Amino acid sequence: MQLKRRLNLFDATLLVIGNVVGAGIFTTSGFLAGELPQPLLFVAIWVIGGLLTLCGALTYAEMAGMFPRSGGDYQFLKEAYGPWAGFLLGWVSFWVITPGSIAVLSIAMVAYIKGFFPLHYALSEKFLAVAIIFLLSFINYRGVRLSGTIQDIFTLGNLLIILALILGGLTSGNGNWQHFTTASSVSLPFPKLFGPAMIAVLFTYSGWFASAYIGAEVKNPERNLPFSLLLGTIIVTLFYTAMNLVYLYALPLSQLKGTVNVAQLAAKTLFNPTVAQVVSLSIILAISGSINATILGGTRIYYAMAEDKIFWSPLKKLHPKYGTPHFSILSQMILACFLVSLGTFGQLLSYVVFVMLLSSIAAGIAHFILRLRKPGLPRPYRTKAYPIAPLLFICFYIWIAAQIACARPLTSITGLLITLSGLPFFIWLKTKSLREENRMDCRTV
């Protein structure tokens, strides 16, 4: 039994958008206003960040078309470096990255839900977070088509609200276009544009590779996977840039500086406090889409690893009725709920941020390795602006990883050790798989 191709280009593109557009676009700009006290750079950094992200999408698009399977980065690293590299990514994804991300997002979602339905006890917050994880996991359990439809609803609902805020805000007449021309008296060195500010922007763009993880469930994947990555990234860039134009139209940088709830503050200025509450609804939809996309994409890594016989075999089993990797979904749900109950997921995720960057860098380099070692493999889509786009993607991610490693060396080393802890298990599982194959060969003889 194999995974069924039930998702089209529209679904895959919305999966990318839904996985990217989270709470970051509604909050990050307050930090940027402090780092970049010049209006032009405040807007330009979102365009530059989008172009750098597009370089990543162009890099992944070729490989996604080459390997239209489940797993995304796992497949690229495996093909370029060997099974061990893909396994280490899957190992840290299984134990930390995916369940930790789901836990963080669910708790964040509860924080916004409290604005509509106050919760009086911390235990109630954890219970609601677990309920959210259970509900979205159950939707994924019931089938990829249902999960894709729910993802479409979350993402389209969020985009419509954002679009209404953009169009309504810029035409409200309650802002001031002079905010775009008021320059700061402080001279800002251009290289600072690529410091902490750019790190924050690129993290807000993170998740753009979501559709690559569900390659085995997308129709006409050789065409739809590359285009979903590119279309999703371009659409997000346009929305992100437009939202920051709205923020700057509403308030000068001096008032945006240090503000966490930038979107709500701008909405109150341009509209009224009642409309500002719509921002919270948009954030809830955005986080819901991110959780759903994370559940959908993460489980496909474990499924692919189990299919390659380098992970626990039950994780590759598909539900006889729904055709989903139900053991993978249940395992991931249990781990995420466990982390919510412990409340330690924030620290865990901080350990592997450096590893996540390294895996993206390795995937970018894999693009070049595959071009050199396997030039004869079919490439339905070939990266535009090659080799400039992949090089820019790799170089900027190396720059960010280096800054994080210098700022938090102990945390980064801990993340590497957590990842490398999977090597003994890889060797054991690989040896076990080889023994089973030898037994099968002996029986056949």
MARDO-567367 format. One line per 5 residues: for each residue x, y, z of C-alpha. Coordinates in nm, 4 decimals, padded with zeros to 6 digits. Layout:
# MARDO-567367
X,Y,Z; ...
***
This chain:
# MARDO-567367
00.0000,00.0000,00.0000; 00.1349,00.3412,-00.1034; 00.0495,00.7021,-00.0242; -00.2084,00.8418,-00.2681; -00.1577,01.1549,-00.4764
-00.4605,01.3584,-00.3672; -00.3231,01.7158,-00.3472; -00.2947,01.9588,-00.6382; -00.0835,02.2695,-00.7036; -00.3348,02.4900,-00.5193
-00.3171,02.2708,-00.2071; 00.0633,02.2482,-00.2137; 00.1031,02.6245,-00.2577; -00.1324,02.7009,00.0310; 00.0589,02.4493,00.2426
00.3764,02.6508,00.1826; 00.2022,02.9802,00.2601; 00.0272,02.8407,00.5669; 00.3503,02.6977,00.7048; 00.5313,03.0310,00.6646
00.2719,03.2879,00.7693; 00.2577,03.2545,01.1460; 00.2606,03.5035,01.4317; 00.5988,03.6445,01.3212; 00.4652,03.8897,01.0630
00.2374,04.0400,01.3294; 00.5142,04.0873,01.5873; 00.8662,04.0972,01.4342; 00.8425,04.4494,01.2924; 00.8602,04.6092,01.6383
01.2083,04.4620,01.6812; 01.3093,04.5709,01.3293; 01.1993,04.9288,01.3980; 01.4621,04.9411,01.6715; 01.7338,04.7821,01.4584
01.6625,04.9778,01.1378; 01.5568,05.3349,01.2240; 01.5238,05.4321,00.8565; 01.1903,05.3814,00.6749; 01.3438,05.2699,00.3453
01.5481,04.9926,00.5079; 01.2545,04.8925,00.7313; 01.0550,04.8041,00.4170; 01.3486,04.6982,00.1993; 01.4615,04.4257,00.4408
01.1374,04.2347,00.3789; 01.1943,04.2469,00.0039; 01.5579,04.1367,00.0424; 01.4561,03.8611,00.2866; 01.1932,03.7444,00.0391
01.4461,03.7358,-00.2452; 01.6912,03.5334,-00.0329; 01.4091,03.2955,00.0587; 01.3221,03.2705,-00.3108; 01.6845,03.1660,-00.3730
01.6244,02.8813,-00.1275; 01.2983,02.7887,-00.3010; 01.4751,02.7871,-00.6387; 01.7433,02.5599,-00.4920; 01.4932,02.3160,-00.3435
01.2617,02.3270,-00.6471; 01.5027,02.1363,-00.8687; 01.5597,01.8647,-00.6089; 01.1878,01.8398,-00.5275; 01.1185,01.7753,-00.8947
01.3964,01.5152,-00.9070; 01.2779,01.3287,-00.5952; 00.8981,01.3655,-00.5717; 00.8770,01.1539,-00.2584; 00.7923,01.2013,00.1064
01.0544,01.3563,00.3302; 01.1873,01.6744,00.1675; 01.5337,01.7500,00.3090; 01.5641,01.3887,00.4211; 01.5575,01.2728,00.0582
01.7999,01.5414,-00.0616; 02.0572,01.4735,00.2113; 02.0267,01.0967,00.1647; 02.0842,01.1194,-00.2107; 02.3817,01.3564,-00.1804
02.5653,01.2300,00.1294; 02.4235,00.8892,00.2102; 02.1506,00.7470,00.4386; 02.3271,00.8553,00.7590; 02.2811,01.2274,00.6778
01.9108,01.1906,00.6118; 01.8725,00.9790,00.9247; 02.0302,01.2398,01.1530; 01.7911,01.5046,01.0239; 01.4975,01.2693,01.0727
01.6211,01.1679,01.4176; 01.6349,01.5220,01.5554; 01.3103,01.6067,01.3750; 01.1316,01.3132,01.5381; 01.2449,01.3823,01.8945
01.2784,01.7612,01.9039; 01.2108,01.9791,01.5986; 00.8624,01.8690,01.4946; 00.6983,01.7886,01.8313; 00.8709,02.0910,01.9855
00.7430,02.3183,01.7082; 00.3910,02.1798,01.7455; 00.4068,02.2337,02.1226; 00.5327,02.5927,02.0877; 00.2692,02.6785,01.8287
-00.0156,02.5253,02.0285; 00.0781,02.7203,02.3433; 00.1084,03.0396,02.1350; -00.2352,02.9738,01.9882; -00.3844,02.9331,02.3353
-00.2386,03.2725,02.4322; -00.4426,03.4382,02.1553; -00.7545,03.2310,02.2205; -00.7455,03.3627,02.5794; -00.8202,03.7075,02.4358
-01.1632,03.5803,02.3304; -01.2237,03.3182,02.6016; -01.0300,03.3942,02.9225; -00.8682,03.0962,03.0971; -00.8050,03.1261,03.4692
-00.5663,02.8376,03.5332; -00.2362,02.7343,03.3766; -00.3624,02.3759,03.3727; -00.6532,02.4864,03.1521; -00.4052,02.6391,02.9064
-00.2086,02.3157,02.8801; -00.5275,02.1147,02.8442; -00.6455,02.3377,02.5580; -00.3029,02.3149,02.3883; -00.3185,01.9349,02.4075
-00.6753,01.9442,02.2715; -00.5585,02.1529,01.9724; -00.2792,01.9047,01.8993; -00.5196,01.6123,01.9300; -00.7812,01.7698,01.7010
-00.5395,01.8606,01.4209; -00.3614,01.5247,01.4504; -00.6996,01.3508,01.4219; -00.7763,01.5492,01.1048; -00.4434,01.4349,00.9573
-00.5170,01.0790,01.0710; -00.8441,01.0812,00.8745; -00.6777,01.1503,00.5403; -00.4476,01.3828,00.3491; -00.7371,01.5204,00.1435
-00.9194,01.6281,00.4599; -00.5976,01.7721,00.6020; -00.5349,01.9573,00.2751; -00.8864,02.1026,00.2739; -00.8543,02.2215,00.6348
-00.5174,02.3735,00.5463; -00.6779,02.5569,00.2521; -00.9495,02.6966,00.4805; -00.7040,02.8159,00.7467; -00.4668,02.9737,00.4956
-00.7282,03.1353,00.2710; -00.9154,03.2707,00.5742; -00.5950,03.4226,00.7091; -00.4903,03.5689,00.3720; -00.8332,03.7269,00.3214
-00.8131,03.8978,00.6617; -00.4582,04.0195,00.5906; -00.5627,04.1425,00.2453; -00.8570,04.3316,00.3994; -00.6206,04.4918,00.6535
-00.3764,04.5894,00.3778; -00.6328,04.7379,00.1385; -00.8475,04.8896,00.4122; -00.5495,05.0271,00.6001; -00.3753,05.1917,00.3041
-00.7011,05.3518,00.1835; -00.8396,05.4485,00.5259; -00.6865,05.7960,00.5233; -00.6034,05.7612,00.8926; -00.2306,05.7093,00.8447
00.0440,05.9426,00.7285; 00.2573,05.8953,00.4166; 00.5163,06.1275,00.5700; 00.6237,05.8332,00.7887; 00.7987,05.6932,00.4789
01.0155,06.0002,00.4276; 01.1051,06.0904,00.7857; 01.4675,05.9829,00.8092; 01.6439,05.9031,01.1321; 01.9291,06.1316,01.2334
02.1233,05.8201,01.3265; 02.3539,05.6970,01.0516; 02.2934,05.3273,00.9934; 02.5797,05.1221,00.8443; 02.4444,04.9193,00.5532
02.6058,04.5912,00.6794; 02.3804,04.6117,00.9862; 02.0970,04.5226,00.7494; 02.2410,04.1702,00.7454; 02.2820,04.1340,01.1195
02.0180,04.0440,01.3815; 01.7500,04.2209,01.1755; 01.7983,03.9897,00.8765; 01.8083,03.6849,01.1038; 01.4686,03.7848,01.2432
01.3274,03.8375,00.8937; 01.4544,03.5065,00.7551; 01.3135,03.3214,01.0557; 00.9786,03.4886,00.9850; 01.0062,03.3496,00.6306
01.1023,03.0016,00.7535; 00.8900,02.7029,00.6551; 00.8873,02.7815,00.2806; 00.9940,02.4221,00.1952; 00.6773,02.2582,00.3353
00.5431,02.1079,00.0120; 00.8689,01.9190,-00.0495; 00.7831,01.6940,00.2472; 00.4629,01.5638,00.0885; 00.6024,01.4872,-00.2577
00.4443,01.1412,-00.2646; 00.0962,01.2890,-00.2192; 00.0999,01.5681,-00.4780; -00.0442,01.5170,-00.8248; 00.1941,01.5748,-01.1173
00.4754,01.6355,-00.8636; 00.7484,01.7028,-01.1198; 00.5648,02.0249,-01.2082; 00.3555,02.1059,-00.9018; 00.6222,02.0659,-00.6318
00.8697,02.3178,-00.7806; 00.5965,02.5659,-00.8681; 00.4340,02.5409,-00.5245; 00.7649,02.6357,-00.3617; 00.8150,02.9320,-00.5935
00.4549,03.0586,-00.5960; 00.4205,03.0215,-00.2197; 00.7413,03.2147,-00.1542; 00.6509,03.4963,-00.3948; 00.2998,03.5360,-00.2498
00.4339,03.5448,00.1074; 00.6935,03.8079,00.0096; 00.4234,04.0305,-00.1410; 00.1998,03.9980,00.1660; 00.4843,04.0517,00.4128
00.6084,04.3639,00.2346; 00.2558,04.5063,00.2032; 00.1839,04.4449,00.5740; 00.4926,04.6423,00.6714; 00.3870,04.9237,00.4433
00.0623,04.9311,00.6420; 00.2515,04.9402,00.9730; 00.4665,05.2313,00.8569; 00.1667,05.4149,00.7126; -00.0106,05.3825,01.0477
00.2751,05.4834,01.2781; 00.6277,05.6271,01.2565; 00.9206,05.3989,01.3336; 00.9749,05.5680,01.6686; 00.6333,05.4450,01.7866
00.6705,05.1001,01.6325; 01.0053,05.0459,01.8069; 00.9930,04.7708,02.0682; 00.6213,04.7034,02.0179; 00.5291,04.3348,02.0293
00.1717,04.3559,01.9019; 00.2565,04.5743,01.6021; -00.0382,04.4607,01.3894; -00.2950,04.5325,01.6603; -00.1454,04.8750,01.7322
-00.1558,04.9634,01.3608; -00.5146,04.8365,01.3285; -00.6264,05.0502,01.6250; -00.4692,05.3556,01.4613; -00.6121,05.2953,01.1152
-00.9502,05.1546,01.2189; -01.0692,05.1097,01.5788; -01.0155,04.8758,01.8772; -01.2935,04.6438,01.7595; -01.1313,04.5878,01.4205
-00.7986,04.5364,01.5961; -00.9442,04.2188,01.7472; -00.9620,04.0769,01.3945; -00.5814,04.0661,01.4034; -00.6012,03.8112,01.6850
-00.8369,03.6001,01.4735; -00.5921,03.6203,01.1833; -00.3076,03.5088,01.4102; -00.5154,03.2151,01.5378; -00.5848,03.1048,01.1785
-00.2172,03.1500,01.0902; -00.0964,02.9413,01.3842; -00.3603,02.6745,01.3141; -00.2310,02.6482,00.9569; 00.1278,02.6245,01.0802
00.0440,02.3440,01.3246; -00.1481,02.1508,01.0597; 00.1330,02.1914,00.8056; 00.3933,02.0833,01.0626; 00.1950,01.7713,01.1523
00.1464,01.6844,00.7861; 00.5075,01.7420,00.6805; 00.6847,01.5998,00.9851; 00.5172,01.2609,00.9760; 00.6236,01.2099,00.6143
00.9901,01.2223,00.7170; 00.9466,00.9314,00.9587; 00.7387,00.7431,00.7018; 01.0149,00.7816,00.4409; 01.2843,00.6712,00.6874
01.0864,00.3629,00.7892; 01.0324,00.2777,00.4215; 01.4108,00.2891,00.3768; 01.4416,00.0524,00.6750; 01.6435,00.2947,00.8870
01.3682,00.3762,01.1368; 01.1064,00.1830,01.3316; 00.9002,-00.0168,01.0819; 00.5516,00.0623,01.2296; 00.6029,00.4266,01.1254
00.5660,00.3302,00.7575; 00.2328,00.1524,00.8032; -00.0613,00.3178,00.6283; -00.4133,00.3139,00.7634; -00.6169,00.0578,00.5643
-00.9089,00.3007,00.5224; -00.7593,00.6508,00.5300; -00.4233,00.5771,00.3658; -00.2268,00.7890,00.6161; 00.0882,00.6967,00.8122
-00.1214,00.6711,01.1277; 00.1501,00.5373,01.3584; 00.3734,00.8296,01.2626; 00.0898,01.0741,01.3324; 00.0071,00.9158,01.6687
00.3736,00.9017,01.7759; 00.4240,01.2660,01.6879; 00.1035,01.3663,01.8684; 00.2069,01.1834,02.1873; 00.5530,01.3437,02.1880
00.4107,01.6938,02.1290; 00.1539,01.6515,02.4082; 00.4266,01.5193,02.6387; 00.6397,01.8285,02.5738; 00.3403,02.0549,02.6434
00.2876,01.8814,02.9778; 00.6553,01.9221,03.0678; 00.6792,02.2784,02.9431; 01.0430,02.2336,02.8357; 00.9978,02.2575,02.4585
01.1235,02.6171,02.4312; 01.4710,02.5244,02.5574; 01.4771,02.2089,02.3445; 01.4024,02.4050,02.0292; 01.6708,02.6624,02.1095
01.9246,02.3774,02.1094; 01.8423,02.2688,01.7537; 01.8008,02.6055,01.5771; 02.1675,02.5841,01.4763; 02.1155,02.2276,01.3506
01.8122,02.3340,01.1464; 02.0254,02.5975,00.9741; 02.3035,02.3462,00.9099; 02.0565,02.1031,00.7503; 01.9356,02.3782,00.5137
02.2955,02.4644,00.4250; 02.3714,02.0957,00.3635; 02.0632,02.0678,00.1414; 02.1781,02.3712,-00.0565; 02.5240,02.2187,-00.1067
02.3538,01.8916,-00.2033; 02.2154,02.0759,-00.5063; 02.5713,02.1210,-00.6379; 02.6771,01.7678,-00.5415; 02.3862,01.6155,-00.7312
02.4639,01.8281,-01.0377; 02.8208,01.6962,-01.0363; 02.7669,01.3325,-00.9360; 02.4333,01.2600,-01.1017; 02.4105,01.4823,-01.4091
02.2058,01.2208,-01.5941; 01.9148,01.2155,-01.3486; 01.5930,01.3626,-01.4940; 01.5410,01.7223,-01.3839; 01.1850,01.8270,-01.4722
01.2639,02.1693,-01.3288; 01.6097,02.3259,-01.3464; 01.6969,02.6073,-01.1070; 01.6850,02.9513,-01.2648; 01.9816,03.1815,-01.2016
02.2048,02.8802,-01.1336; 02.4572,02.8876,-00.9659; 02.3921,03.2367,-00.8240; 02.0647,03.1533,-00.6469; 02.1953,02.8450,-00.4622
02.5195,03.0245,-00.3719; 02.3356,03.3235,-00.2241; 02.1106,03.0903,-00.0264; 02.4026,02.8894,00.1121; 02.6211,03.1924,00.1912
02.3528,03.3817,00.3817; 02.2514,03.0776,00.5823; 02.6174,03.0157,00.6685; 02.6412,03.3785,00.7791; 02.3365,03.3410,01.0051
02.4564,03.0069,01.1452; 02.7975,03.1586,01.2237; 02.6383,03.4502,01.4112; 02.4184,03.2149,01.6144; 02.7141,02.9864,01.6913
02.9221,03.2834,01.8110; 02.6388,03.4266,02.0192; 02.5349,03.0915,02.1745; 02.8253,02.8472,02.1384; 02.7218,02.6130,02.4209
02.3630,02.5910,02.2976; 02.4798,02.5233,01.9407; 02.7213,02.2500,02.0513; 02.4451,02.0906,02.2609; 02.2221,02.0850,01.9525
02.4940,01.9119,01.7527; 02.5421,01.6518,02.0266; 02.1658,01.5849,02.0383; 02.1734,01.5288,01.6621; 02.4847,01.3093,01.6672
02.3296,01.0963,01.9417; 02.1337,00.9345,01.6602; 02.4439,00.7797,01.4987; 02.4568,00.4678,01.7246; 02.0880,00.4069,01.6533
02.1449,00.4484,01.2799; 02.4258,00.1925,01.2878; 02.2117,-00.0490,01.4921; 01.9038,-00.0112,01.2702; 02.1101,-00.0357,00.9513
02.2852,-00.3502,01.0784; 01.9510,-00.5001,01.1773; 01.8090,-00.4253,00.8321; 02.1071,-00.5870,00.6582; 02.0740,-00.9005,00.8730
01.7073,-00.9307,00.7809; 01.7911,-00.8920,00.4124; 02.0582,-01.1632,00.4386; 01.8084,-01.3978,00.6038; 01.5615,-01.3336,00.3229
01.8331,-01.4063,00.0643; 01.9263,-01.7314,00.2390; 01.5638,-01.8441,00.2423; 01.5280,-01.7592,-00.1253; 01.8371,-01.9672,-00.2085
***
